[in-house]
Amino acid sequence: MKTLTAKNLTCAYEDGNVLEYLCLEAHPGEVLALIGPNGVGKSTLLRAMSRLLRPRHGSVQLADVDLWNQSPRRVARQLAMAPQVSETHWAITVKDMIALGRAPHRGWLLPLSRKDHRVIENVIAQTGLSDLQDRPVNELSGGEQRRAILARVLAQEPEVMLLDEPTSHLDLKYQAEIMGLVKNLAHKDGLTVIASLHDLNLAALYADRMALLSGKRLAKVGSPREVLQPECLSEVYGLPVVVTQHPLYSIPMVTPTLQT
């Protein structure tokens, strides 16, 4: 498995820079959570690190090779991105959508090989979608759709997986299912995982490290205990917070104070 590295990364749109001179590494076998207020650049960073947005300055390297010096197909064989979506309107079946993940390996026109079918079947079982594989994607619940999207990403057989708000609009059960699966993929299969998350407590529960974005740069990087400090969070989010310890696990839990 491979390390994904952003070096002095500056990303911009027409109205100016969103990120400036940012340096970050994600390692095999870990879940790295991107956290920070809305509009701080989490999605932009994921787009840049997945070769969807060319940086204005700096580079993104996979195992010390610049992503932009490789073909999109070669990158897609190593790295997969699950964008933030609230609803999928595709009428194709779950199995057919998952099969799209094999495109980097076989192209769009070639029929599925024996290996392709084996990978798809394994991914369907791994994500608990066996009973839903013949259902149209647009008939699934939000949590089921997120699992199907994750399965399509896994069908690429990536070494690095980037997830933009994988638990958005999901209830507690589906949040736990998705993040539990993601953590297992990192810890048991050795994938490098970067996920942007709004919920700080969910991030603390499932992430090995956190990267807190603020003011176009990284405010702090480290373990949940190192990053989730009340003074730093209060400054970045603009409101006072209290940080306590989870009653079962030795991880910090964040609670905002009441504003009157």
DRENVODO-746827 format. One record per residue (C-alpha): x, y, z; residue number from 1. Coordinates in Angstrom, 2 decimals, decimal comma, padded with zeros to 5 digits. Layout:
<sites>
        xx        yy        zz   seq
         X         Y         Z   NUM
...
</sites>
This chain:
<sites>
        xx        yy        zz   seq
    000,00    000,00    000,00     1
    001,05    003,60   -000,59     2
    001,32    006,95    001,17     3
   -000,55    009,91   -000,35     4
    001,18    013,25    000,17     5
    000,23    016,87   -000,45     6
    003,31    019,10   -000,71     7
    002,97    022,89   -000,44     8
   -000,46    022,59   -002,01     9
   -002,25    025,74   -003,14    10
   -005,70    025,32   -004,71    11
   -007,88    028,03   -006,18    12
   -011,07    028,79   -008,05    13
   -011,91    031,94   -009,99    14
   -012,60    033,96   -006,84    15
   -009,24    033,20   -005,23    16
   -007,23    030,70   -003,23    17
   -009,06    028,17   -001,07    18
   -005,96    026,41    000,27    19
   -002,43    027,76    000,55    20
    000,89    025,91    000,94    21
   -000,71    022,95    002,67    22
    001,34    019,86    003,56    23
   -000,31    016,61    004,59    24
    000,42    012,88    004,52    25
   -001,99    009,93    004,70    26
   -000,50    006,54    005,46    27
   -001,48    002,94    004,72    28
   -003,58    001,29    007,43    29
   -005,03    004,50    008,85    30
   -008,16    006,62    008,63    31
   -007,31    010,31    008,36    32
   -010,29    012,59    009,04    33
   -010,47    016,07    007,52    34
   -012,40    018,36    009,84    35
   -013,17    022,06    009,96    36
   -016,01    024,55    009,46    37
   -018,15    024,72    006,32    38
   -016,38    026,28    003,35    39
   -012,90    025,77    004,75    40
   -011,73    023,65    001,81    41
   -012,18    020,02    002,83    42
   -013,86    019,02   -000,44    43
   -011,36    021,06   -002,43    44
   -008,49    019,25   -000,74    45
   -010,05    015,86   -001,54    46
   -010,56    016,88   -005,17    47
   -006,94    017,96   -005,44    48
   -005,66    014,79   -003,79    49
   -007,74    012,63   -006,14    50
   -006,49    014,35   -009,33    51
   -009,85    016,00   -010,04    52
   -008,52    019,53   -009,44    53
   -005,09    020,61   -010,64    54
   -003,36    022,61   -007,90    55
   -002,17    026,14   -008,61    56
    001,04    025,40   -006,75    57
    002,67    022,36   -005,15    58
    001,98    018,72   -005,85    59
    000,11    015,60   -004,77    60
    002,23    012,48   -004,76    61
    001,33    008,83   -004,47    62
    004,38    006,85   -003,34    63
    006,55    009,84   -004,33    64
    005,16    010,04   -007,88    65
    003,20    013,16   -008,88    66
   -000,40    012,29   -009,75    67
   -000,33    014,72   -012,66    68
    002,59    012,87   -014,21    69
    000,43    009,76   -014,49    70
   -002,53    009,02   -016,74    71
   -006,04    009,26   -015,22    72
   -006,51    005,54   -015,78    73
   -003,29    004,65   -013,98    74
   -004,29    006,85   -011,05    75
   -007,77    005,28   -010,96    76
   -006,20    001,83   -010,59    77
   -004,56    002,99   -007,38    78
   -006,83    005,66   -005,96    79
   -010,62    005,96   -005,71    80
   -012,82    008,91   -004,76    81
   -016,39    008,79   -003,41    82
   -017,88    012,29   -003,85    83
   -020,42    013,85   -001,55    84
   -023,94    013,05   -002,75    85
   -027,27    013,26   -000,94    86
   -029,25    011,13   -003,40    87
   -028,52    008,97   -006,44    88
   -031,07    008,98   -009,29    89
   -029,53    006,22   -011,38    90
   -032,02    003,57   -012,46    91
   -029,33    000,92   -012,99    92
   -029,06   -001,97   -010,57    93
   -026,73   -001,96   -007,61    94
   -024,62   -004,70   -009,19    95
   -024,29   -002,80   -012,47    96
   -023,27    000,37   -010,65    97
   -020,63   -001,51   -008,69    98
   -019,36   -003,00   -011,98    99
   -018,52    000,55   -013,13   100
   -015,68    000,43   -010,64   101
   -013,91   -002,09   -012,87   102
   -013,58    000,41   -015,73   103
   -010,01    001,48   -014,85   104
   -008,93   -002,15   -015,21   105
   -010,88   -003,23   -018,32   106
   -011,97   -000,01   -020,05   107
   -015,59    000,95   -020,79   108
   -016,23   -001,35   -023,74   109
   -014,68   -004,70   -022,91   110
   -016,93   -007,34   -021,29   111
   -016,38   -008,24   -017,66   112
   -013,72   -010,88   -017,12   113
   -013,82   -013,75   -014,69   114
   -011,69   -011,69   -012,30   115
   -014,05   -008,71   -012,64   116
   -017,03   -010,87   -011,66   117
   -015,09   -012,29   -008,70   118
   -014,13   -008,82   -007,46   119
   -017,71   -007,55   -007,80   120
   -019,14   -010,54   -005,92   121
   -016,59   -010,15   -003,13   122
   -017,33   -006,44   -002,79   123
   -021,10   -007,05   -002,70   124
   -020,62   -009,53    000,13   125
   -018,15   -007,27    001,95   126
   -020,56   -004,34    001,95   127
   -023,63   -006,41    002,86   128
   -025,44   -005,71   -000,42   129
   -026,21   -009,30   -001,49   130
   -029,96   -008,91   -000,97   131
   -029,99   -005,56   -002,80   132
   -027,74   -006,25   -005,79   133
   -030,64   -006,53   -008,28   134
   -032,50   -003,47   -006,96   135
   -032,35   -000,16   -008,87   136
   -030,06    002,25   -007,07   137
   -032,69    005,00   -007,09   138
   -035,03    002,80   -005,00   139
   -032,56    002,41   -002,14   140
   -032,51    004,32    001,11   141
   -029,81    006,90    001,72   142
   -027,71    004,52    003,78   143
   -028,03    001,75    001,22   144
   -027,00    004,13   -001,56   145
   -023,92    005,18    000,38   146
   -022,97    001,52    000,80   147
   -023,45    000,98   -002,94   148
   -021,24    003,97   -003,74   149
   -018,60    002,67   -001,35   150
   -018,85   -000,75   -003,03   151
   -018,25    000,84   -006,45   152
   -015,15    002,52   -005,05   153
   -013,92   -000,79   -003,60   154
   -014,46   -002,51   -006,96   155
   -011,63   -000,36   -008,29   156
   -009,34   -002,28   -005,90   157
   -007,70    000,97   -004,80   158
   -004,80    001,34   -002,43   159
   -006,03    004,80   -001,44   160
   -009,65    005,75   -000,79   161
   -010,94    009,34   -000,50   162
   -014,41    009,88    000,94   163
   -016,22    013,23    000,93   164
   -018,75    013,32    003,77   165
   -019,51    009,56    003,63   166
   -022,06    009,82    006,45   167
   -023,94    012,96    005,41   168
   -027,74    012,72    005,78   169
   -027,49    009,26    007,38   170
   -029,01    008,18    010,66   171
   -026,98    006,81    013,55   172
   -027,18    003,17    012,44   173
   -025,95    003,84    008,91   174
   -023,23    006,19    010,15   175
   -021,87    003,38    012,34   176
   -022,15    000,83    009,50   177
   -020,33    002,99    006,95   178
   -017,57    004,18    009,28   179
   -017,11    000,70    010,77   180
   -016,59   -000,69    007,29   181
   -014,19    002,11    006,38   182
   -012,13    001,54    009,53   183
   -011,94   -002,20    008,85   184
   -010,73   -001,54    005,31   185
   -007,90    000,56    006,67   186
   -006,91   -001,56    009,65   187
   -007,44   -005,05    008,19   188
   -006,78   -004,53    004,48   189
   -004,16   -001,79    004,82   190
   -005,91    000,86    002,72   191
   -004,97    004,52    003,00   192
   -008,23    006,35    003,82   193
   -008,97    010,08    003,94   194
   -012,52    011,11    004,86   195
   -014,00    014,56    005,36   196
   -016,40    014,60    008,31   197
   -018,52    017,31    009,93   198
   -019,29    015,34    013,07   199
   -016,28    015,74    015,35   200
   -017,39    012,99    017,71   201
   -017,88    010,53    014,87   202
   -014,45    011,46    013,56   203
   -012,91    010,92    017,01   204
   -014,53    007,49    017,26   205
   -013,31    006,15    013,91   206
   -010,28    008,15    012,82   207
   -006,68    007,38    013,71   208
   -005,55    010,91    012,93   209
   -007,26    014,24    012,23   210
   -006,36    017,23    010,09   211
   -008,11    020,43    011,20   212
   -008,44    023,02    008,41   213
   -008,77    026,73    009,10   214
   -007,93    029,92    007,22   215
   -006,76    028,16    004,02   216
   -004,22    026,09    005,97   217
   -003,91    023,27    008,47   218
   -004,48    024,45    012,01   219
   -003,50    021,13    013,57   220
   -002,71    017,52    012,65   221
   -002,50    014,59    015,04   222
   -004,47    012,04    017,01   223
   -008,04    012,91    018,07   224
   -006,72    013,65    021,57   225
   -004,07    016,00    020,17   226
   -006,37    017,85    017,76   227
   -009,62    018,08    019,71   228
   -008,42    020,67    022,23   229
   -011,08    023,14    023,46   230
   -009,03    026,30    022,93   231
   -008,12    025,40    019,35   232
   -011,64    024,23    018,44   233
   -013,25    027,31    019,97   234
   -011,03    029,57    017,89   235
   -011,50    027,68    014,61   236
   -015,28    027,16    014,93   237
   -016,01    030,50    016,57   238
   -017,85    029,25    019,64   239
   -016,89    027,88    023,07   240
   -016,78    024,09    023,39   241
   -016,24    021,60    026,19   242
   -014,13    018,50    025,58   243
   -014,77    015,48    027,76   244
   -013,88    011,79    027,58   245
   -016,08    009,12    026,00   246
   -017,63    006,95    028,76   247
   -016,45    003,70    027,13   248
   -013,42    004,60    025,03   249
   -010,40    006,73    025,76   250
   -011,24    009,36    023,15   251
   -012,34    013,00    023,41   252
   -015,95    014,06    022,91   253
   -016,84    017,62    021,90   254
   -019,91    019,52    023,11   255
   -020,69    023,18    022,28   256
   -021,76    025,37    025,17   257
   -025,20    026,98    025,16   258
   -025,26    030,48    023,69   259
   -027,66    032,92    025,39   260
</sites>
